[in-house]
Amino acid sequence: MKYNTLNQLTAKNLEAGKHADGQGLWLVKRSRGAGKWILRSVIFGQRREMGLGPWPDVTIAEAREQAAKARRAIRDGRDPIEERRKLRRRSERISVTQAVEGCFEARQAELKGDGKAGRWLSPLQIHVLPKIGKQAIEDVDQHVIKETLEPIWHKKADTARKAMNRLNLTLKYAAALGLDVDLQATMKARALMGKQRHEATHIPSMPYTDLPGFYTWLRHQPLASCQALRFLILTAARTSEVRFITLDEVIDDTWIVPANRTKTGAEHRVPLCREAQKIVASQSSGKRYLFLSPTGRPLSDAAMASLMKREGLTARPHGFRATFRTWVEEQTNTPFEVKEAALGHKVDKGVVAAYQRSDRLEKRRELMEQWQVFLLGGAA
């Protein structure tokens, strides 16, 4: 087999086509004045072609030198094509913003509503990207993270924690791209900033012993916010779930909360006691939403809370879930799984969830009837 059959003059005069130089090196010309070098070889039992650059920019001598290096790598048991691909990935520096966007897209399927509400991105968009969004993700170390999050580390502890977690996921995403990032940067930043002084505060709730009296007062109030609050208490549902309830979600004595409105991202069936069914019947006069504001729109997120505040109460609507859970714990013998399912919490995971597919609706129905009796002081 002949080697080094080409030279500058013959290469220049060759017509368009494929021309061998020997040892797998070929000049592929698309015209008399332009072409490219390729190396044909067998790598790990497969025929592969490796581009070596354009001709005439890459000379014959340079192409032969590159081909020789590639052949040596193959003899050593390496893949020169993959090595070059990794090298190129390392040289492609992407910004923190680009890495965050890529990480978000990769995780969208795991997020509620594909993350369109923006809750996953918001801690980064507000507190991180304005400061370091244009920096290369490979330049992010513990000192950069500390400088970025230190202003909110204690003042907005929960937001800072979420931003830190998102940054950690972004660094893992960048590492999966083949970029040279420090996967321990967030851990080191935590060590530099220390433990957060902020203490989590719970949403104020009403003692369950006080609730029957408050519920009786609500029954005599005509406002839509009062009816919505009654319904929220009777169902132990979340405020957002109640505000946007529509008539078509109620089938007989069951309210089916669609997946896009639940915190777990899964459909949740809520048993309606007789008192709750009466509220639905009284509010469903040809309207799409059951509870409307004076403007004809669904109640605002502050309507029920404002009502309680005006009455001089420190408790807030979401706190009635805690009131219900405390009452169930102290006044009933309800199994743990039923108590948690009544709040819409996920209790069956992994292998258990694969086999246990009941949402315990009938058991929860019995529990909510007991809750109704308690709220009405036995009058039900």
Backbone hydrogen bonds, N-H to C=O, Kabsch-Sander energy under -0.5 kcal/mol:
donor,donor_aa,acceptor,acceptor_aa,energy
4,N,21,D,-1.1
5,T,21,D,-1.4
11,A,7,N,-2.8
12,K,8,Q,-1.8
13,N,9,L,-1.7
14,L,10,T,-1.0
17,G,29,K,-2.0
19,H,27,L,-2.3
21,D,25,L,-3.2
22,G,25,L,-1.0
25,L,22,G,-1.7
26,W,38,I,-2.9
27,L,19,H,-3.2
28,V,26,W,-0.6
28,V,36,K,-3.1
29,K,17,G,-3.2
29,K,27,L,-0.7
30,R,34,A,-1.4
31,S,34,A,-1.7
34,A,31,S,-0.6
35,G,55,W,-1.8
36,K,28,V,-2.1
37,W,53,G,-2.9
38,I,26,W,-2.3
39,L,50,M,-2.4
40,R,24,G,-3.1
40,R,38,I,-0.5
41,S,39,L,-0.5
41,S,48,R,-2.3
43,I,41,S,-0.6
43,I,46,Q,-3.0
44,F,42,V,-0.5
46,Q,43,I,-1.6
48,R,41,S,-3.2
50,M,39,L,-2.2
52,L,37,W,-2.9
53,G,37,W,-0.6
55,W,35,G,-2.3
58,V,54,P,-3.1
59,T,57,D,-0.7
63,A,59,T,-2.4
64,R,60,I,-2.4
65,E,61,A,-2.0
66,Q,62,E,-2.4
67,A,63,A,-2.4
68,A,64,R,-2.2
69,K,65,E,-2.0
70,A,66,Q,-2.2
71,R,67,A,-2.3
72,R,68,A,-2.0
73,A,69,K,-2.1
74,I,70,A,-2.0
75,R,71,R,-2.1
76,D,72,R,-1.5
77,G,74,I,-1.6
78,R,73,A,-2.7
83,E,79,D,-2.2
84,R,80,P,-1.9
85,R,81,I,-1.9
86,K,82,E,-2.4
87,L,83,E,-2.0
88,R,84,R,-2.3
89,R,85,R,-2.1
90,R,86,K,-2.2
91,S,87,L,-1.5
92,E,88,R,-0.9
92,E,89,R,-0.7
93,R,91,S,-1.3
96,V,135,Q,-2.3
97,T,133,G,-2.2
99,A,95,S,-2.3
100,V,96,V,-2.7
101,E,97,T,-2.5
102,G,98,Q,-2.3
103,C,99,A,-2.5
104,F,100,V,-2.6
105,E,101,E,-2.2
106,A,102,G,-1.9
107,R,103,C,-1.4
108,Q,104,F,-0.9
110,E,107,R,-1.9
111,L,107,R,-0.7
111,L,108,Q,-1.3
114,D,111,L,-1.8
115,G,112,K,-1.7
116,K,113,G,-1.7
118,G,115,G,-1.5
122,S,118,G,-2.4
124,L,121,L,-1.0
125,Q,121,L,-2.7
126,I,122,S,-2.2
127,H,123,P,-1.7
128,V,124,L,-1.8
129,L,124,L,-2.9
131,K,128,V,-1.3
132,I,128,V,-2.6
133,G,129,L,-2.1
135,Q,132,I,-1.3
137,I,94,I,-2.7
139,D,136,A,-1.7
140,V,137,I,-1.2
141,D,139,D,-0.7
145,I,141,D,-2.2
146,K,142,Q,-2.4
147,E,143,H,-2.3
148,T,144,V,-1.8
149,L,145,I,-2.7
150,E,146,K,-2.1
152,I,149,L,-1.3
153,W,149,L,-0.9
153,W,150,E,-0.7
156,K,152,I,-1.7
157,A,154,H,-0.6
160,A,156,K,-2.7
161,R,157,A,-2.5
162,K,158,D,-2.2
163,A,159,T,-2.6
164,M,160,A,-2.4
165,N,161,R,-2.4
166,R,162,K,-2.5
167,L,163,A,-2.2
168,N,164,M,-2.2
169,L,165,N,-2.1
170,T,166,R,-2.2
171,L,167,L,-2.4
172,K,168,N,-1.8
173,Y,169,L,-2.1
174,A,170,T,-2.4
175,A,171,L,-2.3
176,A,172,K,-2.0
177,L,173,Y,-1.1
178,G,175,A,-1.5
179,L,174,A,-2.1
181,V,179,L,-1.5
182,D,140,V,-0.5
183,L,181,V,-0.9
185,A,182,D,-1.5
188,K,184,Q,-2.5
189,A,185,A,-2.3
190,R,186,T,-2.2
191,A,187,M,-1.7
192,L,188,K,-1.9
193,M,189,A,-2.2
194,G,190,R,-2.2
210,D,207,P,-1.7
211,L,207,P,-0.7
214,F,210,D,-1.5
215,Y,211,L,-3.1
216,T,212,P,-2.3
217,W,213,G,-1.8
218,L,214,F,-2.1
219,R,215,Y,-1.8
220,H,216,T,-0.6
220,H,217,W,-1.2
221,Q,218,L,-2.0
227,Q,223,L,-1.8
228,A,224,A,-2.7
229,L,225,S,-2.0
230,R,226,C,-2.2
231,F,227,Q,-2.3
232,L,228,A,-2.5
233,I,229,L,-2.4
234,L,230,R,-2.5
235,T,231,F,-1.7
236,A,232,L,-1.6
237,A,232,L,-1.0
242,V,238,R,-1.8
243,R,239,T,-2.6
244,F,240,S,-1.3
245,I,242,V,-1.5
247,L,288,R,-1.7
249,E,246,T,-1.6
250,V,247,L,-1.6
251,I,249,E,-0.7
251,I,254,T,-2.9
252,D,250,V,-0.6
254,T,251,I,-1.7
255,W,270,V,-3.0
256,I,249,E,-3.1
256,I,254,T,-0.6
257,V,255,W,-0.8
257,V,268,H,-2.9
261,R,258,P,-1.9
262,T,259,A,-1.2
265,G,262,T,-0.5
268,H,257,V,-2.2
270,V,255,W,-3.2
272,L,253,D,-2.7
273,C,271,P,-0.6
277,Q,273,C,-2.2
278,K,274,R,-2.0
279,I,275,E,-1.6
280,V,276,A,-2.1
281,A,277,Q,-2.4
282,S,278,K,-2.2
283,Q,279,I,-1.4
284,S,280,V,-1.2
285,S,283,Q,-1.0
286,G,284,S,-1.2
290,L,245,I,-2.0
292,L,290,L,-0.7
293,S,297,R,-3.7
296,G,293,S,-2.2
299,L,291,F,-1.4
303,A,300,S,-1.1
306,S,302,A,-3.0
307,L,303,A,-1.8
308,M,304,M,-1.8
309,K,305,A,-2.2
310,R,306,S,-2.6
311,E,307,L,-1.3
312,G,309,K,-1.8
313,L,308,M,-2.4
316,R,204,P,-2.2
319,G,316,R,-1.5
320,F,317,P,-1.8
321,R,318,H,-1.4
322,A,318,H,-0.5
323,T,319,G,-2.0
324,F,320,F,-2.5
325,R,321,R,-2.4
326,T,322,A,-2.4
327,W,323,T,-2.3
328,V,324,F,-2.6
329,E,325,R,-1.9
330,E,326,T,-2.4
331,Q,327,W,-2.8
332,T,328,V,-1.2
339,K,335,P,-2.1
340,E,336,F,-2.4
341,A,337,E,-2.1
342,A,338,V,-1.9
343,L,339,K,-0.6
343,L,340,E,-0.9
344,G,341,A,-1.5
345,H,340,E,-2.3
347,V,345,H,-0.5
349,K,347,V,-0.6
352,V,349,K,-1.1
353,A,349,K,-0.8
354,A,350,G,-1.3
355,Y,351,V,-1.2
355,Y,352,V,-0.7
356,Q,352,V,-3.6
357,R,355,Y,-1.0
364,R,360,R,-2.2
365,R,361,L,-2.3
366,E,362,E,-1.7
367,L,363,K,-1.7
368,M,364,R,-2.7
369,E,365,R,-1.6
370,Q,366,E,-1.8
371,W,367,L,-2.1
372,Q,368,M,-2.0
373,V,369,E,-2.1
374,F,370,Q,-2.1
375,L,371,W,-2.4
376,L,372,Q,-2.3
377,G,374,F,-1.1
378,G,373,V,-2.6
379,A,376,L,-1.4
